[in-house]
Amino acid sequence: MQVKLDVKPRDFQKIPEKMRKKLQAKYESALFRVAQIGISIITDRTARGVGYKGGTFKPYTEKYAVFRAKKGRDTRPNLFYSGKMLGSITSRADSKQAEIFFSKATESAKASGNNKKRPFFGFNRDEKKRLSRAFERFIK
């Protein structure tokens, strides 16, 4: 699973070489920082039990809620049990895009299943605006 953050314009060829290298490096740094903010948005929102499409997560099944309660865990859905899934969210960036993804295949598979029932891995319109404003600040 991954989320991509793209930047436009992508055509740096029309910019003189010296300026282009500086601008590309600035874009890469800005995109990486924006991706880090994106990770924070996802993890903070998920910890509150809220999906990116709005509203709180669907309740856990009764059986799973009982299991969590016996283990001393919160029964309010927040997709946090061991911390491995949300802890494996990472990012990478180049001068054109940033990607937010899961670093481990097992955690990515777990996230994919969770995301079908309780959509958490993505951004709503307001969050995208927030990321866009952050990008603009970082490239200035």
HUFEN-V168835 format. One record per run of one state. SS is the DSSP state (A for helix, B for strand, O for the rest). FROM is the first residue (numbers start at 1). LEN is the number of residues. If there is no record, write none. Layout:
ss->SS from->FROM len->LEN
ss->SS from->FROM len->LEN
This chain:
ss->O from->1 len->1
ss->B from->2 len->5
ss->O from->7 len->10
ss->A from->17 len->31
ss->O from->48 len->2
ss->B from->50 len->1
ss->O from->51 len->5
ss->B from->56 len->1
ss->O from->57 len->5
ss->A from->62 len->9
ss->O from->71 len->13
ss->A from->84 len->4
ss->O from->88 len->1
ss->B from->89 len->5
ss->O from->94 len->3
ss->B from->97 len->6
ss->O from->103 len->2
ss->A from->105 len->13
ss->O from->118 len->7
ss->A from->125 len->15
ss->O from->140 len->1
